[in-house]
Structure formats: C-alpha cells, structure tokens
Amino acid sequence: MTMQQLSDAQLAAQPAAYWTGVAYESLITFTRARHVELGFTQPQFWLLRNLSKNDLLPQGGGLTVPELRSAMNSYLRAEDDLDAESEVLLERGWLTRDGDGRLWITEAGEDARVSMKQHAPAIRARIHKDIDEGDYVTTLKVLRQLIRNTGGSVD
C-alpha cells in the first residue's frame, strides 16, 4: 500500500516528526537549488539580508562573521560556511570588510539583495502550488501546536 492509498485514520497515525523532517529537507533542497540556478546561494542572501538597513539590520552597521553566525543560528545548516560565502560576496563587491573584521553591505550588495528578493514570490508560488490557503494556515496552526505541546517556542 502506498502513502497515497492510506486512509485518513492511517495518515493520522503517521509520525509527525518523520514527515516534518522529510518536508524540511525537500523544501530546503528545492529552495537552495532555485537560488543556485539564479546565481547565488541561500547563505549569501541571508548575509546580505542580515547586513542591510533595509531588511534585518534596520539600525545599519557592520557585523563580524561570528556575529552574523549568531544572528542566523536558528536557520543555518551545518554545511553553511559563512566565512567562504562572505568571501564570495567580498569578491563580487557586494560586501566590504573594515579593519575590525566587520562586514558591511555595499550599494551593489543592496541592489543584489533587492534583486534576489524579487525571486521569492515565484519560489513560494511553486512550493504552494495546488495547496489551498486555508489548508496551509491550518497546517501551520497544527505544527505550531505540536511545537507548543512538546515544550518548544513558536515566538
């Protein structure tokens, strides 16, 4: 019997941890592949976002790689090498580094961040294809409750 042939009762007995893990890996793999097709990596996009006063660093300023790693620790993957990714952005002229080792986004980097961000709606649309918005909202509510039920934080 395949998963598509399972009854609702059988699906209800499936382990959530397994399916959330499968979904996570599939979604991350898909998203990262789209980014690479567009000429950048997800960690590069995150670096630009975390250094932009128009995005995740509204007060502006520069940050060191360890500070960036700390800011991104909830979504970095083990294989993400921010030192190497920042070097690529330095070579492209999208970042600069000051004498204290702080990285700063350049005007070209800000333009690149804005350009990268414009691809997000198409990637999201592909991921959400054939999924009713109400079903999506219900799924997130269920996942958030599963997190709360197991002592996690949804804040």
Backbone bond lengths (Angstrom), bond angles and torsions (degrees), N, CA, C in turn:
res aa  C-N    CA-C-N  psi(-1)  N-CA   C-N-CA  omega(-1)  CA-C   N-CA-C  phi
1 M - - - 1.455 - - 1.527 108.38 -
2 T 1.317 117.33 127.72 1.459 121.05 178.14 1.520 109.76 -85.06
3 M 1.335 116.19 166.41 1.465 120.67 179.51 1.525 111.09 -61.31
4 Q 1.332 117.97 -34.00 1.455 119.80 -179.49 1.526 111.72 -67.48
5 Q 1.315 117.30 -17.96 1.458 121.04 -179.23 1.527 112.53 -95.84
6 L 1.311 118.36 -0.10 1.450 120.83 -178.88 1.526 110.29 -72.05
7 S 1.309 114.99 142.94 1.463 120.04 175.91 1.527 109.45 -74.84
8 D 1.329 116.05 168.10 1.466 119.57 176.36 1.520 110.64 -59.28
9 A 1.321 117.50 -39.05 1.472 121.29 179.18 1.523 110.59 -63.44
10 Q 1.329 116.73 -40.68 1.463 119.95 178.68 1.539 110.60 -68.60
11 L 1.320 116.10 -40.27 1.460 118.75 177.33 1.525 111.16 -63.86
12 A 1.320 116.79 -38.72 1.463 120.81 -179.80 1.524 111.84 -62.20
13 A 1.323 117.35 -23.67 1.464 121.57 -179.93 1.527 112.72 -88.44
14 Q 1.326 117.49 -4.08 1.462 121.53 -179.54 1.533 110.34 -69.97
15 P 1.331 117.60 145.99 1.472 120.71 179.87 1.534 112.01 -74.54
16 A 1.315 116.29 121.45 1.467 121.63 -179.29 1.527 111.32 -60.44
17 A 1.327 117.77 -39.08 1.463 120.40 -177.37 1.524 111.24 -60.88
18 Y 1.321 116.25 -39.77 1.470 119.17 178.21 1.527 110.53 -61.83
19 W 1.331 115.87 -51.37 1.465 120.13 -174.54 1.528 112.51 -69.82
20 T 1.325 118.27 -33.73 1.464 118.54 176.66 1.530 110.22 -68.65
21 G 1.330 116.67 -34.71 1.464 120.48 176.61 1.524 111.75 -65.97
22 V 1.328 116.76 -44.07 1.464 121.10 178.04 1.523 109.43 -62.70
23 A 1.327 116.85 -44.34 1.469 120.76 -179.77 1.528 110.27 -62.65
24 Y 1.323 117.32 -45.26 1.468 121.36 -179.70 1.531 110.42 -57.33
25 E 1.319 116.66 -51.34 1.468 119.81 -177.92 1.520 111.38 -62.05
26 S 1.311 117.89 -41.61 1.447 121.41 -179.38 1.533 111.42 -65.92
27 L 1.326 116.60 -44.83 1.464 120.76 -179.16 1.522 112.04 -65.87
28 I 1.323 116.82 -42.60 1.469 120.53 179.49 1.524 110.23 -66.32
29 T 1.327 117.09 -44.67 1.466 120.89 179.29 1.524 110.57 -59.97
30 F 1.329 116.57 -45.81 1.462 121.34 179.70 1.528 110.89 -61.67
31 T 1.323 117.21 -50.51 1.461 121.68 -176.73 1.522 110.77 -62.50
32 R 1.322 117.03 -45.17 1.467 119.88 -179.05 1.527 111.45 -65.43
33 A 1.314 117.56 -36.01 1.466 120.30 177.53 1.531 110.71 -65.23
34 R 1.322 117.44 -39.82 1.471 120.02 177.69 1.519 110.20 -63.79
35 H 1.334 117.18 -41.45 1.460 120.14 179.17 1.526 111.07 -61.77
36 V 1.324 116.59 -44.79 1.467 120.04 -179.84 1.528 110.19 -61.87
37 E 1.334 116.81 -40.19 1.471 120.18 176.80 1.529 111.08 -58.87
38 L 1.325 116.07 -30.76 1.470 121.64 -178.29 1.530 112.54 -89.04
39 G 1.338 117.96 -2.60 1.454 121.31 173.40 1.511 116.47 98.94
40 F 1.311 117.70 15.32 1.459 120.47 177.49 1.517 109.58 -148.27
41 T 1.323 115.66 168.52 1.464 120.07 177.51 1.524 109.21 -108.08
42 Q 1.310 115.56 159.68 1.461 119.25 177.84 1.532 111.16 -60.52
43 P 1.338 119.71 -44.38 1.471 118.56 177.30 1.535 113.21 -61.09
44 Q 1.330 118.49 -33.58 1.459 120.06 176.55 1.530 110.29 -63.99
45 F 1.319 116.32 -43.38 1.460 120.88 177.41 1.514 110.13 -60.63
46 W 1.335 117.09 -44.42 1.465 120.94 179.38 1.524 111.39 -62.16
47 L 1.336 117.07 -40.67 1.468 119.54 178.07 1.523 110.46 -59.03
48 L 1.322 116.41 -47.44 1.465 119.73 179.49 1.523 111.10 -62.70
49 R 1.334 116.97 -42.36 1.462 120.41 179.76 1.527 111.12 -62.23
50 N 1.321 116.24 -41.98 1.462 120.70 -176.84 1.522 113.28 -74.91
51 L 1.320 117.73 -10.96 1.461 121.49 177.91 1.528 112.76 -107.74
52 S 1.316 116.91 -3.84 1.462 120.66 -175.68 1.519 111.74 -90.51
53 K 1.331 115.85 129.33 1.465 120.34 174.53 1.522 110.81 -69.50
54 N 1.333 117.23 -14.07 1.455 122.39 178.29 1.524 112.51 -95.25
55 D 1.338 116.47 8.86 1.456 120.01 -177.94 1.528 109.73 -140.54
56 L 1.311 118.23 -106.54 1.469 121.01 -171.78 1.523 115.16 -90.37
57 L 1.343 118.21 -3.04 1.464 121.52 178.62 1.531 108.90 -126.11
58 P 1.347 116.56 66.24 1.469 119.86 -172.66 1.522 114.37 -58.60
59 Q 1.323 118.34 -26.25 1.463 119.86 178.48 1.522 111.30 -79.91
60 G 1.357 117.06 -7.64 1.451 121.32 -179.26 1.514 111.41 72.04
61 G 1.301 115.87 179.60 1.455 120.61 178.28 1.506 112.18 115.27
62 G 1.298 114.69 176.42 1.449 121.21 178.93 1.519 110.36 -107.67
63 L 1.325 115.13 157.61 1.464 121.70 179.05 1.520 109.41 -136.61
64 T 1.316 116.56 149.16 1.459 121.40 174.31 1.521 108.71 -80.71
65 V 1.318 116.34 163.68 1.471 119.94 177.30 1.531 110.51 -59.03
66 P 1.347 120.10 -44.22 1.473 118.29 176.95 1.535 112.83 -59.67
67 E 1.333 117.28 -38.08 1.471 119.61 177.02 1.526 111.07 -65.64
68 L 1.316 116.47 -39.87 1.464 120.40 177.47 1.522 110.65 -65.58
69 R 1.329 116.62 -42.29 1.470 120.79 178.67 1.526 109.72 -60.08
70 S 1.309 116.59 -42.02 1.465 120.90 178.37 1.528 110.97 -63.95
71 A 1.330 116.76 -43.16 1.465 120.84 -179.81 1.526 111.68 -64.49
72 M 1.326 117.03 -29.18 1.462 121.82 -175.34 1.525 113.69 -104.38
73 N 1.322 117.82 7.65 1.465 119.47 -170.25 1.522 114.30 -60.88
74 S 1.319 118.70 -23.66 1.464 119.28 -178.50 1.530 112.37 -78.08
75 Y 1.334 118.33 -13.14 1.460 118.67 -179.70 1.525 114.56 -130.30
76 L 1.318 118.28 -0.57 1.462 119.92 173.42 1.522 109.82 -71.77
77 R 1.300 115.60 147.69 1.472 121.31 173.72 1.520 108.15 -101.74
78 A 1.314 116.08 159.33 1.467 120.80 -176.76 1.527 112.06 -55.67
79 E 1.320 117.25 -35.01 1.467 120.53 -177.10 1.530 113.74 -80.59
80 D 1.313 118.93 -6.56 1.459 121.81 -179.16 1.526 110.61 -73.39
81 D 1.315 116.37 121.33 1.462 123.10 -178.02 1.533 108.14 -111.75
82 L 1.322 116.49 93.48 1.460 120.31 -176.26 1.521 112.62 -66.10
83 D 1.326 117.48 -28.82 1.464 119.46 176.08 1.526 109.85 -62.35
84 A 1.329 117.16 -48.98 1.465 121.20 -179.22 1.525 111.25 -67.64
85 E 1.323 116.79 -41.21 1.468 120.17 -179.44 1.528 110.91 -64.96
86 S 1.330 116.99 -39.30 1.468 119.38 179.12 1.520 110.93 -67.95
87 E 1.332 117.78 -33.68 1.468 120.53 177.34 1.527 110.75 -62.17
88 V 1.326 117.08 -40.12 1.469 120.56 177.28 1.527 109.69 -61.00
89 L 1.333 116.16 -43.49 1.471 120.13 -179.24 1.521 111.70 -68.98
90 L 1.317 117.18 -32.81 1.475 120.81 174.51 1.531 110.13 -64.78
91 E 1.341 116.05 -44.16 1.467 120.78 179.40 1.524 111.43 -63.37
92 R 1.317 117.71 -34.53 1.467 121.67 179.52 1.529 112.05 -77.88
93 G 1.327 116.76 -9.97 1.455 120.63 -178.46 1.519 112.90 80.80
94 W 1.330 117.34 16.81 1.457 122.18 -179.60 1.525 111.79 -89.13
95 L 1.333 115.65 -17.76 1.465 122.24 175.55 1.522 108.08 -133.20
96 T 1.333 114.92 157.15 1.464 121.95 167.80 1.529 106.52 -127.19
97 R 1.346 115.30 161.89 1.473 120.18 177.62 1.516 107.69 -125.58
98 D 1.337 115.77 131.10 1.463 118.91 178.41 1.529 110.31 -88.95
99 G 1.311 115.99 -179.14 1.458 121.77 -177.62 1.518 114.53 -64.99
100 D 1.327 117.32 -18.54 1.469 121.33 178.02 1.526 112.03 -93.33
101 G 1.334 116.97 6.00 1.465 120.42 179.20 1.519 113.85 82.23
102 R 1.314 117.00 9.20 1.469 120.40 178.62 1.526 109.73 -82.14
103 L 1.319 115.11 137.18 1.453 121.50 176.41 1.516 109.08 -92.52
104 W 1.329 115.36 140.98 1.456 122.89 -179.84 1.518 108.22 -129.83
105 I 1.306 117.35 138.56 1.455 121.09 177.19 1.527 108.64 -78.49
106 T 1.330 115.80 138.03 1.464 121.27 177.58 1.531 109.37 -93.53
107 E 1.322 115.44 172.84 1.467 119.53 176.06 1.530 110.01 -60.36
108 A 1.338 116.28 -41.00 1.469 120.04 177.48 1.523 110.78 -64.41
109 G 1.331 116.67 -36.42 1.464 120.87 176.59 1.508 111.86 -65.59
110 E 1.318 116.51 -39.85 1.468 120.61 177.35 1.523 110.19 -64.72
111 D 1.332 116.79 -42.19 1.466 120.13 176.70 1.533 110.52 -61.16
112 A 1.323 116.61 -41.23 1.468 120.71 178.72 1.527 110.83 -64.81
113 R 1.340 117.05 -42.05 1.465 120.89 178.68 1.524 110.50 -59.45
114 V 1.311 116.58 -45.71 1.462 121.04 179.74 1.531 109.92 -62.15
115 S 1.316 116.74 -42.82 1.467 121.25 179.07 1.532 110.99 -63.48
116 M 1.333 116.48 -44.79 1.465 120.66 179.07 1.523 110.90 -60.63
117 K 1.324 115.56 -43.03 1.461 120.98 -177.15 1.529 111.79 -62.46
118 Q 1.310 117.21 -29.20 1.456 121.07 -179.18 1.531 112.56 -64.91
119 H 1.323 117.65 -17.94 1.455 121.48 179.56 1.539 112.35 -84.31
120 A 1.313 116.88 -16.34 1.472 120.75 -175.37 1.530 113.45 -58.29
121 P 1.337 120.23 -44.24 1.468 118.72 -179.38 1.536 113.44 -60.13
122 A 1.323 117.90 -37.94 1.465 119.97 179.49 1.525 111.13 -68.96
123 I 1.327 116.59 -39.04 1.468 120.04 177.74 1.529 109.32 -65.18
124 R 1.321 116.60 -44.97 1.465 120.88 178.70 1.528 110.78 -61.82
125 A 1.321 117.42 -41.82 1.465 120.88 -179.64 1.525 110.95 -61.96
126 R 1.320 116.37 -39.24 1.471 119.55 178.43 1.529 110.56 -65.67
127 I 1.311 116.68 -41.95 1.468 121.16 179.67 1.524 110.75 -65.61
128 H 1.322 117.70 -37.65 1.466 122.50 -174.75 1.531 113.19 -91.45
129 K 1.326 117.33 3.94 1.470 121.18 -177.99 1.537 110.43 -53.75
130 D 1.325 115.85 132.68 1.467 124.32 176.78 1.532 113.56 65.23
131 I 1.318 117.52 19.62 1.468 121.59 176.49 1.521 107.95 -113.12
132 D 1.310 115.60 120.22 1.459 121.43 177.95 1.536 108.88 -64.07
133 E 1.324 116.40 137.32 1.464 120.34 -178.56 1.528 111.42 -58.41
134 G 1.333 116.97 -39.72 1.463 120.25 177.78 1.518 112.15 -62.59
135 D 1.338 117.01 -39.22 1.466 120.71 177.19 1.526 110.49 -65.26
136 Y 1.331 115.74 -39.45 1.459 119.98 178.57 1.522 110.53 -62.79
137 V 1.320 116.86 -45.95 1.466 121.23 179.52 1.528 110.11 -61.90
138 T 1.320 116.94 -43.56 1.465 120.81 178.28 1.529 110.50 -60.40
139 T 1.315 116.17 -43.02 1.473 120.25 179.33 1.518 110.81 -60.22
140 L 1.321 117.11 -44.93 1.468 119.59 179.33 1.520 111.51 -65.27
141 K 1.327 117.28 -38.61 1.466 120.03 177.41 1.520 110.57 -62.54
142 V 1.321 116.76 -41.64 1.468 120.82 178.31 1.526 110.20 -64.50
143 L 1.334 117.20 -46.05 1.466 120.09 179.58 1.522 111.26 -61.36
144 R 1.320 116.97 -41.78 1.467 120.39 178.35 1.529 111.05 -62.69
145 Q 1.322 116.73 -38.50 1.465 119.24 178.24 1.525 110.87 -69.36
146 L 1.323 117.48 -38.84 1.471 120.41 176.02 1.536 109.60 -59.33
147 I 1.312 116.66 -40.63 1.469 120.96 178.54 1.525 110.23 -63.55
148 R 1.326 116.41 -47.88 1.479 119.59 178.83 1.528 110.89 -62.04
149 N 1.330 117.23 -40.77 1.465 121.72 -179.27 1.522 112.57 -61.83
150 T 1.320 116.04 -25.33 1.454 119.71 -178.00 1.529 112.66 -105.63
151 G 1.329 116.16 16.64 1.458 121.16 173.95 1.505 115.02 85.81
152 G 1.317 117.35 7.58 1.458 119.97 178.92 1.511 111.59 -85.44
153 S 1.313 114.96 169.32 1.460 121.62 -179.35 1.529 108.99 -108.39
154 V 1.315 115.95 137.86 1.461 120.75 176.43 1.524 110.95 -108.48
155 D 1.322 116.69 11.52 1.467 121.05 179.20 1.504 111.44 -77.50
